[in-house]
Amino acid sequence: PVGESLALRLSGLYRDEEGVFNNTMRDEKLGGVKQTGLRAQVLWSPSEQWSILLNGHYGENDVANRGIKANGLGDPSDPTLPCQDDVGDFSRQTDCVIATGFNPSHDDFHSINMIVSPRQYYENKGGLGKLSYQFDDGTNLALLSAYEDTKFELSEDNGGANVFIFNPNQNADFEQYSQEIQLQSGDQPWGYWQMGLFYFREDLLQSTIIRRDANPAGPPGPGPNGEVISYNKLDQRDEDFSAYGKLDYKIDDRLTVYAGLRFTHNKKSATSDFGVLVAP
């Protein structure tokens, strides 16, 4: 409380955790997490009937993903032949190689090979507003408005070697808005009822890019055939409208009957662009 009718609440989070895996290709630590979050809430109750709640929040999560440990499948003298060593043993360095003749295994379990830094980044910001009014008979009317904006980035290297075997990258932005009107009774000797209207809209922008070597059996790097790149761009809108009602009826102190009904109308529309190209 900061006054007779005003209250404030602050919440925070901070986390910084170093990774335990070593990326030999880029001289970096992997598996770490950096996380921050902040939320502020204000409640104003000017009278017994009225109350206003405001909520604002922000969060960020930056993760250096652990990456992929890999062992080769080929014999070191001829990668086209199967390796005679134990390809499933990741606790030591094996004699097995990939098609380029590169041995991706290590004596140290914490060492891995990532051409692209694996990363997962998440950011969210939003707010909520709730206006409530209580009538003399205990019936409560509430208006709720909410907004959320979430951004997401992902980069992975699923090869664990020194070539672009499979490298997905993704970016997404989710923007959401909702509005609700809710009317509910107070506790009555016979039971309780509730009804409301709800609207929701989401706009999504998302892009995905996949990179791989066009000649993985050749020397390290993209090689003369370049990289094969596939991509997809998605622009989507989702709208929902619903109306609902619920009734709880007490037959006696031991038995209550519940009845509810909800109608929802959903509409989705999207445009998508997909392609594949070879980059020299």
C-alpha positions as CSV (number, residue, x, y, z in Angstrom):
1,P,0.0,0.0,0.0
2,V,1.2,3.5,-0.8
3,G,-2.0,5.2,0.3
4,E,-5.6,4.5,1.5
5,S,-6.8,3.6,-2.0
6,L,-3.6,2.9,-3.9
7,A,-1.2,-0.1,-3.9
8,L,1.9,-0.9,-5.8
9,R,3.8,-4.2,-6.5
10,L,7.2,-4.6,-8.3
11,S,8.7,-7.9,-9.3
12,G,12.1,-8.6,-10.9
13,L,14.2,-11.4,-12.1
14,Y,17.9,-11.6,-13.1
15,R,19.9,-14.7,-14.0
16,D,23.3,-15.1,-15.5
17,E,24.6,-18.6,-16.0
18,E,27.8,-19.5,-17.9
19,G,27.7,-22.4,-20.2
20,V,29.9,-25.5,-19.8
21,F,30.4,-26.5,-23.4
22,N,33.3,-25.2,-25.6
23,N,32.8,-24.5,-29.2
24,T,36.1,-25.2,-30.9
25,M,35.1,-23.6,-34.2
26,R,34.3,-20.2,-32.7
27,D,36.2,-20.1,-29.4
28,E,33.1,-19.5,-27.3
29,K,31.1,-21.0,-24.4
30,L,27.8,-22.6,-25.1
31,G,24.9,-23.7,-22.8
32,G,24.7,-20.4,-20.9
33,V,21.6,-18.4,-20.0
34,K,21.0,-14.7,-19.5
35,Q,17.5,-13.8,-18.3
36,T,15.9,-10.6,-17.1
37,G,12.3,-9.8,-16.2
38,L,10.4,-6.9,-14.7
39,R,6.7,-6.4,-13.8
40,A,5.0,-3.5,-12.2
41,Q,1.4,-3.5,-11.0
42,V,-0.8,-0.7,-9.7
43,L,-4.2,-1.1,-8.0
44,W,-6.4,1.8,-7.4
45,S,-9.7,1.4,-5.4
46,P,-11.3,4.8,-5.1
47,S,-14.4,3.3,-3.5
48,E,-15.8,-0.1,-2.4
49,Q,-17.5,-0.4,-5.8
50,W,-14.7,0.6,-8.2
51,S,-11.2,-0.8,-8.7
52,I,-8.6,-0.4,-11.5
53,L,-5.7,-2.7,-12.0
54,L,-2.8,-1.9,-14.4
55,N,0.0,-4.4,-15.2
56,G,3.1,-3.7,-17.3
57,H,5.8,-6.3,-17.9
58,Y,9.0,-7.0,-19.9
59,G,11.1,-10.1,-20.2
60,E,14.2,-11.1,-22.1
61,N,15.8,-14.6,-22.4
62,D,19.1,-15.0,-24.2
63,V,20.3,-18.6,-24.4
64,A,23.5,-19.9,-25.9
65,N,22.2,-23.3,-26.8
66,R,24.3,-26.3,-25.9
67,G,24.8,-27.3,-29.6
68,I,25.3,-30.8,-31.0
69,K,28.0,-33.4,-30.2
70,A,28.7,-35.6,-33.2
71,N,30.8,-38.6,-34.1
72,G,31.7,-39.6,-37.7
73,L,30.4,-42.8,-39.3
74,G,33.2,-43.4,-41.8
75,D,36.5,-45.2,-41.6
76,P,39.5,-42.8,-41.4
77,S,41.2,-44.5,-44.3
78,D,38.1,-44.5,-46.5
79,P,35.1,-42.4,-45.4
80,T,32.8,-44.3,-47.7
81,L,33.4,-47.5,-45.5
82,P,31.7,-47.9,-42.1
83,C,33.9,-47.1,-39.1
84,Q,35.0,-50.0,-37.0
85,D,35.1,-47.9,-33.8
86,D,32.2,-47.4,-31.4
87,V,30.3,-44.5,-33.1
88,G,27.9,-44.2,-30.2
89,D,30.6,-43.5,-27.6
90,F,30.7,-39.7,-26.9
91,S,32.9,-39.9,-23.8
92,R,36.1,-40.1,-25.8
93,Q,37.6,-39.4,-29.2
94,T,36.8,-42.1,-31.7
95,D,38.6,-42.9,-35.0
96,C,35.5,-42.2,-37.1
97,V,35.2,-39.4,-39.6
98,I,32.5,-37.7,-41.7
99,A,32.5,-37.7,-45.5
100,T,35.1,-34.8,-45.7
101,G,37.6,-36.9,-43.6
102,F,37.1,-34.6,-40.6
103,N,36.9,-36.2,-37.2
104,P,34.3,-34.3,-35.1
105,S,34.8,-36.2,-31.8
106,H,36.9,-34.9,-28.9
107,D,38.7,-36.4,-25.8
108,D,36.9,-33.7,-23.7
109,F,33.2,-34.3,-23.5
110,H,32.6,-30.6,-23.2
111,S,34.1,-29.8,-26.6
112,I,31.9,-29.6,-29.6
113,N,32.1,-28.2,-33.2
114,M,29.6,-25.5,-34.2
115,I,30.1,-23.4,-37.4
116,V,27.2,-21.2,-36.5
117,S,26.7,-20.0,-32.9
118,P,23.5,-21.8,-31.6
119,R,21.3,-19.2,-30.0
120,Q,17.8,-18.7,-28.8
121,Y,16.6,-15.2,-28.0
122,Y,13.1,-14.3,-26.6
123,E,11.7,-10.9,-25.8
124,N,8.2,-10.2,-24.4
125,K,6.6,-6.9,-23.5
126,G,3.0,-6.2,-22.7
127,G,0.3,-4.9,-20.4
128,L,-3.0,-5.5,-18.9
129,G,-5.8,-3.2,-17.7
130,K,-8.8,-4.4,-15.6
131,L,-11.7,-2.1,-14.6
132,S,-14.1,-3.6,-12.1
133,Y,-17.4,-2.4,-10.6
134,Q,-19.4,-4.2,-8.0
135,F,-23.2,-3.6,-7.7
136,D,-25.0,-3.4,-4.4
137,D,-26.4,-7.0,-4.9
138,G,-22.8,-8.4,-5.3
139,T,-22.9,-8.6,-9.1
140,N,-19.5,-7.7,-10.6
141,L,-18.8,-6.2,-14.0
142,A,-15.2,-6.4,-15.3
143,L,-13.6,-4.9,-18.5
144,L,-10.2,-6.4,-19.4
145,S,-7.8,-5.2,-22.1
146,A,-4.5,-6.9,-22.8
147,Y,-1.6,-6.5,-25.2
148,E,1.4,-8.7,-25.8
149,D,4.3,-8.4,-28.2
150,T,6.7,-11.3,-28.4
151,K,9.8,-11.6,-30.5
152,F,11.7,-14.9,-31.0
153,E,15.0,-15.7,-32.7
154,L,16.5,-19.1,-33.2
155,S,19.8,-20.2,-34.8
156,E,21.0,-23.8,-34.7
157,D,23.8,-25.9,-36.2
158,N,22.6,-29.5,-36.3
159,G,25.8,-30.9,-37.9
160,G,28.3,-30.9,-35.1
161,A,31.2,-30.9,-37.7
162,N,33.0,-28.4,-39.9
163,V,30.5,-28.1,-42.8
164,F,26.9,-26.8,-43.1
165,I,25.1,-30.1,-42.8
166,F,21.9,-28.5,-41.5
167,N,21.6,-24.9,-40.2
168,P,18.1,-23.6,-39.4
169,N,17.5,-19.9,-38.6
170,Q,14.1,-18.5,-37.6
171,N,12.7,-15.1,-36.6
172,A,9.1,-14.5,-35.4
173,D,7.1,-11.6,-34.1
174,F,3.7,-12.3,-32.4
175,E,1.6,-9.3,-31.7
176,Q,-1.6,-10.0,-29.7
177,Y,-4.5,-8.0,-28.5
178,S,-7.6,-9.1,-26.4
179,Q,-10.7,-7.5,-25.0
180,E,-13.2,-9.1,-22.6
181,I,-16.4,-8.0,-20.9
182,Q,-17.4,-10.2,-18.0
183,L,-20.5,-10.1,-15.8
184,Q,-20.8,-12.4,-12.8
185,S,-23.0,-12.8,-9.8
186,G,-22.0,-12.8,-6.2
187,D,-22.4,-15.9,-4.1
188,Q,-26.1,-16.8,-3.8
189,P,-27.8,-19.4,-1.6
190,W,-28.8,-21.3,-4.8
191,G,-25.5,-20.9,-6.7
192,Y,-23.6,-18.7,-9.1
193,W,-23.7,-17.5,-12.7
194,Q,-21.3,-15.9,-15.2
195,M,-21.5,-14.5,-18.7
196,G,-19.2,-12.6,-21.1
197,L,-17.9,-11.6,-24.5
198,F,-14.3,-12.1,-25.6
199,Y,-12.3,-10.9,-28.6
200,F,-8.8,-11.8,-29.6
201,R,-6.5,-10.9,-32.5
202,E,-2.9,-12.0,-33.3
203,D,-0.7,-10.8,-36.1
204,L,2.2,-13.1,-36.8
205,L,5.3,-12.4,-39.0
206,Q,7.7,-15.4,-39.3
207,S,10.7,-16.2,-41.5
208,T,12.6,-19.5,-41.7
209,I,15.9,-20.0,-43.5
210,I,17.7,-23.4,-43.8
211,R,21.3,-23.5,-45.0
212,R,23.3,-26.6,-46.0
213,D,26.4,-27.4,-48.0
214,A,25.6,-28.3,-51.6
215,N,28.6,-30.6,-51.7
216,P,29.1,-32.1,-48.1
217,A,31.4,-34.8,-49.4
218,G,33.9,-32.3,-50.7
219,P,36.4,-30.2,-48.7
220,P,35.3,-28.1,-45.7
221,G,33.3,-25.0,-46.5
222,P,30.6,-24.4,-49.0
223,G,32.8,-25.6,-51.9
224,P,32.3,-25.0,-55.7
225,N,28.6,-25.9,-55.6
226,G,27.9,-23.3,-52.9
227,E,25.2,-23.5,-50.3
228,V,21.6,-24.7,-50.8
229,I,19.3,-22.3,-49.0
230,S,15.6,-22.9,-48.5
231,Y,13.3,-20.2,-47.0
232,N,9.8,-19.5,-46.0
233,K,8.1,-16.2,-45.1
234,L,4.7,-16.3,-43.3
235,D,2.3,-13.4,-42.6
236,Q,-0.7,-14.6,-40.7
237,R,-3.7,-13.0,-38.9
238,D,-5.9,-14.8,-36.4
239,E,-9.1,-13.4,-35.1
240,D,-11.5,-15.0,-32.5
241,F,-14.8,-13.8,-31.1
242,S,-16.7,-15.8,-28.4
243,A,-19.7,-15.4,-26.2
244,Y,-20.1,-17.6,-23.1
245,G,-22.3,-18.3,-20.1
246,K,-22.0,-20.6,-17.0
247,L,-24.4,-21.6,-14.3
248,D,-23.7,-23.4,-11.0
249,Y,-26.9,-24.5,-9.2
250,K,-26.8,-26.0,-5.7
251,I,-29.4,-28.8,-5.4
252,D,-28.4,-29.2,-1.7
253,D,-25.2,-28.8,0.4
254,R,-23.7,-31.9,-1.1
255,L,-24.7,-31.7,-4.8
256,T,-24.1,-28.9,-7.4
257,V,-25.0,-29.0,-11.1
258,Y,-22.9,-27.1,-13.6
259,A,-24.0,-26.0,-17.0
260,G,-22.1,-24.0,-19.5
261,L,-22.3,-22.9,-23.1
262,R,-19.7,-21.1,-25.3
263,F,-19.8,-20.0,-28.9
264,T,-16.6,-19.2,-30.8
265,H,-16.0,-17.9,-34.2
266,N,-12.4,-18.1,-35.6
267,K,-11.0,-16.6,-38.7
268,K,-7.5,-17.1,-40.0
269,S,-5.8,-15.7,-43.1
270,A,-2.2,-16.0,-44.2
271,T,0.2,-15.5,-47.1
272,S,3.3,-17.6,-47.4
273,D,6.3,-17.4,-49.7
274,F,8.6,-20.4,-50.1
275,G,11.7,-20.9,-52.2
276,V,15.0,-22.8,-52.7
277,L,18.1,-21.3,-54.1
278,V,21.8,-22.1,-54.5
279,A,24.2,-19.4,-53.3
280,P,27.6,-19.4,-55.1
